[in-house]
Amino acid sequence: MQILSTLIVDDRKEMSVKYKKLLSTYCSCYVKIMPSQPSEFYEYIERNRPDLIFISDSISFEPEKVCKKIREVILNYRPIIVVLSKSEDIHDKIRALDSGADDFWSEPIDSEEFCARTNAHLRRLIEDKSNRITKLPTTDVTIKVINRNILSDGQWAVLLIDIDYLDEYGQIYGNIATNKMLQTYAAIIRASINKDDYLGHLDSTNFVVVTSAIKAEKLSSFIKYAFDTVANKFYTEKDVKRGYITLEGDESTGQRIPIVSTSIGVVTNKYKNYDSYQQVLNELISIHKLAKAQPGSYSLINNPNISAENAIDFSLKNKILIMEEDAALAYLISVTLNMQGYITEAVGSYEVVLEKIDSFYPDLLILDSGVLGEERGFELCKKIKSDDSYAFLKIIMSTIVHDKQKVLKSGADLYLPKPYNIRDLLSWVDRFLRY
């Protein structure tokens, strides 16, 4: 895919077409030619933000005035501006450069020199707009590519891809291992797409692919499979065998962190039309959140089925089930969570927990392990975690059993020893549900 875009402002049909052919063929640029109608090309520049602008002195306005106007009216954006002129006079060159041009090329110019000079500017531009770890284009380039696709006539798709539990992985394994994982994932995605597709970043730790609508679903499935195939290689043999890592918290708490997985949200114009890149990004982020709410690697596309009346809404995670035999403590936890906007149900018997999960459908279970010696909560936790139909449910186990590994091996996502401060519990609830 042609990543960088170029605008040629030129009234000469033959020369502008020649330059467009050179730029498209040898500089891998998307090229737009516009005649000297200031209101039109200023509007085009503001909306499409081309990376490189050629201004010919064949237009009916002085190129210096156009350069100055672009620098004055287009805010938070600085394209490379090159003036093309029949003049070789040094004063004309200085006047153009002082007016905001980055370069001044005298015509006629050899085709090879034209391409070499252009590529030199674009190379520096790409280096400035590349992620230092993956060497992929950064946010502003990605937004331009998305915007360009919206304006096209074809069917397109945008994939938002990230690695689940990457921050927690980094806290245990460090920045070098985290960067290596990002580089590997970038290589996996790059190998999965072709020259007509775009790969870049929306922020430093997630990726965006722009492709055709027809390829989107198969592409996301392949990327998930490829990532899951290599994910274990970033862990020690001990962690792989155990199936999770432990993240230490405050006051001897321990959090069970699953092996990394990937979440992919997909938006396509196959089912609806979009007027702006903001609309695409807003829906893309929402779809991605729905995918991220699912356990393990998951992808979701904005097809009509996801808005069905009986579909589960994972975008708002605020329902908490409390299993606590101490009625006073259960009431205190429930009231505190209600004040923070959570919806709660409390039960005092292990026998009704599964029934309540099936009817209440909570996002989080706060589970008391039970009286020392009985510890029925451990068996219940194992039963819940072994059932795939409860894979959505996070479990915080509060316990008087001060055995962190025993708690985490039962499947609990967090070990919270009693007695604990209610504010610590609230902090962990926020971490699990308010991502």
N, C-alpha and C positions, 0 to 999 in steps of 0.2 A: 504494500500500500504506500502511496505517496504521502509521506508524513508532513513535510513542510510545504507551505503554500507561497505562491509568488503572484504579485500583481504587476502587470505592465500597463502603464499609462502612456499611450502612444497613438497618434493620429495616422501613422503610416501603416497601412494594412499589410504590405508585403514584408516589411522589416519586423513588425510585431509578431507575425505568424512564424517567421524564421526563428526569432528568439524563443517563442513558445515551444517550437519543436526541439530546439537545443536543450531547453530547461527540462522538458518532459522526458527526453531520451537519455541525456547524459548527467542530469543533476537530480533526477528522481523527485521532481517538484510537481505539485498541482498548480496549474497556471491559469490565470484569468486575465484577459485583455479588456481594457476599457478605454474609450476615447476621452477627450478632454472636456468632460462635463463635471465640474467640481462637486456639485451637490450630490451627484450619483456616486463618484468614486470616494468621496469623503464618507458617505453613508455606508458604502461597501467596506471600507477600511475599518470603520468603527464596529460594524457587525461581525465581520469575518476575521479581522486582525491578521492579515497576511504577514509572514515572517520576513519577506524580502519584497521591496517595492522598487521597480525601475520607472524612472520618470524621464521621458524624452523631451528634448527642447523643440520637438516638432509640434508640441501642443500649443494652443492659443494663449496660454498663460506662461509667465516666466517660471521655470522649474524652481528657482530660489523661493518664490512666494508660496509654491505648493509645499515645499519642504518645511518652511517655517510654519505654515498653517497646520500641517500634520503634527508637528511637535507641540504646537500650542493647544490644539483642540482635542487630540486623542490622549486621554489621561491613562496612567497605570499600564502603559503599553509602549514598547519601544522597538519598532521594526527597523531592519537595515534598509537604508535608502541609498540607491545608486542613481546618479544623474547620467544620462546618455546624451552626448552633445557632439555636434559637428565641429565645435571649437576646440582648439588646443591652447588657447590663450591662458596664461597662468592666473590672470585676474578673474577670469570666468570660473576657473577651478576653485580659487580661494573663496569667491563669493558664494558658490554653491555649498562648500564645506562649512562656511560660517553660518549659513542659513539652516543647517541641520542635516545635510547629506553626509553619509558615511564614506562615500567614494564618488569619483568622477571619472568616467571613461569616455575617451575621445573616439568618435567614429570616423571611418570604418574600423571595426575591431575584428581581428581574426577569431574564427569560431572556436578554436581550441583555447585561445587566451580567454575568450568570454566564459567558457565553461570552467576553466581552471580558476579564474578569479571568483566566479560564483560559488564554486565548491569550497573555496577557501573561506568565504564568509559563512556558508552554511555549516561547514565543519566546526568553526568556532561557536556558532549558534547552538549546534547539537551538543557540543561539550558543555556549554553553559546550562543546557536544559536537560541534562541526563542525571539520573540517580547515581550517586557515587559508588553504591554497592553492586547494583545490577546492570548499570550502564544503559538502562532503558529511559525513554522520554518521561519527563515529569508532568505534573498536573496541567499546566497551561497548554502543552502540546496535546495532551489527551482530550481536553475540552474542545480544542479547535477541530480535532479529527471527528469527534462526536457531532459537533455542530455542522461540519461539512457533510456528514452522512445524512443528517436530517434534511438538508437542502437538496439531496440527490433524489432521483426518481425510483431507485431500486429498493428492494427489501433488505434491511440490515438488522443486525443484532449486536447488543453490547453486553459483555460479561464482566461482572465485578467479582473478583476472586481474592480470597485471603486465607491465611493459615490460622485455624483455631488454636488457642492456647499458646500462641507464639511468645507473648510477653512472659508467661509463667515459665515456659521452656528456657527463655533467656535468663531468668533469675537463677536457674539451677546450672545451666550449661555455659552461660556467658555470651558476650557479644560476638566473639569470633565464630562460635558454632551457629548462632542465630543468623549471622550474615551468610554463612555457608549454606544454610537451609534456604534462605531467600534466593541466593544465586542458583542453587540447584532447581528450585521451583521455576525460576525465570527460564532456565534452560529447558525444563520439561515443557513449559507452555510454548516457548519459541519453536521447539521441535514438533509441536502439535499443529502449528498453523502454517500457512503458506505466504507467499510474497504479496498476495492481495489482502491479507489481514494486517491489523495493527495490534501491537503489544506495547503497553506503557503502564504508568502508575497513575492512580488517583491520589494516593498519599504514599509515604515511604515504605509501607509494609503490605500494601495490597496491589493488585494488578487489574488492568482493564484490557480486554480484548474486543476489538471491533471487527466483526466478520459478517458474512451473509446470513440471513435468517434461516436458510435451509441447512446450514452446517452447525448451528448453535447447540442444539440438543446433543448431537453425537460428540461434538467437540468437548462440551462440559463433562460428559460421561467418561470420555477417554482421559481427560485431565485428572479427574477424581481417581480413576483406576491407577494411572501412572504415579500420582503422588502417594497414594496409599501403599503402593508397591515398594517405595523407597523410604517411607517415613521412619521405619524401625532402625534404619542404618544410622540415624542421628542420635541414638540412645546407647547406653551401655547394655551389655548382655543381661545384666541383673534387672534393669528397668524394663527391658523388652519382655523378659520372662514374667515379671510381676504384672506388666500391663499398665502401669501408671508410675508417676513420680510424686514425691511428697514435697509440698511447699510449706515450710515452717511459718507459723503465724505468731501472733502475740500470745503471751501467757500459755505457752506450751501447746497451742492449737496446732493442728496439722491438716493441710488441705490435700485431697487426692486429686491430682491433675491427670486427665487421660493423655494417652499418646496423641500427638498432633493429628489433626484432620483438616479438611478443607471445606469451605462453604462457597458456593457459586450462585450468584443471582443473575438472571438473564432478562433483559428487556428487548423486545423486538417490535418493529412497526408492522408485523404481520397481522396483528389483531387490533391495533389502534394507531392513529396518527399522532405525531408530536410536533409542536410548534417551536420549541426551543430546547436547547441542551439542558436548561434548568429542569424542565419537565422530565426529561429522560433521567437525569441524575437523581431527582427526588424519588421517582418510582423505582429506579435501580437500587437505591439504598434501602428502600422499604422491602423490596423483594429479597434482597440479600439478608436483611434481618430475619425474615421468615425462614430462610434456609439455615441461617446460623443458629436458630432456636432448636433445630433438630439435632439429635445425637449423631456423632460420627460424620463422615464426609457426606455432603448433601448438596444437591443443586435444585434450583427452582426457576421456572420460566413464567413470564407473565401471560400465561394462556387463560382463556375465559374460565377454566375449571377452578382456579384458586379463589375466585370470588363467589363460589357457590354458597348458598344459604347455610348449608350444614357443614361447611369447612371450619376447622378449628383455627381461631385467630391466635397466632403465637407472637404477634407484634407487641402485645401488652402482657407482660408476665407479672402478675400481682396476686396470685392466689396461693395461700399457704395453709397447709394442714399441720396441726400441732398434736402430737401424741405425747401427753405428759400425765403421769399418774398423780402428781401433786396438783390438785385443783387450783390452789392459790397461785402457784407459779404459772400454770396454764393460762389463768385469767390475766395475770400481769403481762405475759408475753403477747397474748391476743390483743389486749387494749393498746399496748405500746405499738404494735405493728399496725393496728387500725388507725392510730393517730398519724402514721406515716403514709397512709393511703393504700395499705394492703388490705385484701379481703381474706379473712381467716375463718377457719373452723377448728374447734378443739375437741378431741376425744380422749377418754381416760382408759380405754380398753384396747389391747393389742388385737383382739378378735375382730374388731369392726374397722380396722384401718384399711384393709384392702377394699372392703365394700364402700367406704367413704371416698377412697381414691377414685373408684369407678364412677361415683355419682358427682363428686365435687370437682374432679379433675384438677388437682392443685399443681402448681409449678414447682413447689418446694415442700418437703416434709421435714419438720423438726421433730426428731424421734428420740425419746428417752430410751436408754439401753435396758432399763429395768433394774430391779433390786439386785444387789450384789449376790451372786450365787444362782439367780434365775436368768437374768440377762436375756430376756425374751426378745428384746429389740435387735440383737445381733442376728438371730435366726430370721426375724421378719425382714431385716435389711437384705440379707442374702437372698431371700425368696423374691423380694421386689426386684433386685438388680439382676436376677437370673431370668426374669420374664421380659422379653423384648417389648411387650405392649406397654411396659412402664419405663421405657428407655428415656422418655422426656423428663422424668422426675429427678430432681436434685434432692439429696438427703444430707441434712446436718444432724449428726448424732451427738446429743448431749449425754454425758455419762459420768458416773462416779468411778468407772473402771479406768484407771490411768495406764492404759496400754494402747498407745497410738497405733501401732502396727496391727493389732487385733481389730481395732475399729475400722481402719482403712481396708483391711483384707475382707471385711464383711461386705464391702461395697460402698460404704458411706463416702460422700464427697468431702465432708469436713469432720474432723475430730475436735469436739469442744468439751473439754473436761469441766465437770462441776466441782466447786461452785464457779460461776462465771458472772461477769458484769453484763447486765442487760444491754448496755450500749455496745459491747463487743459483739453480742449476737446480732444486733441491728446492723452493725457495720458489715458483717459477713452476709447477711440477707441482701443488703444493697449490692454487694459485689456479685452475688449470684444472679440477681434478677434485673438489676438496672445497668445493663451493658450498653 
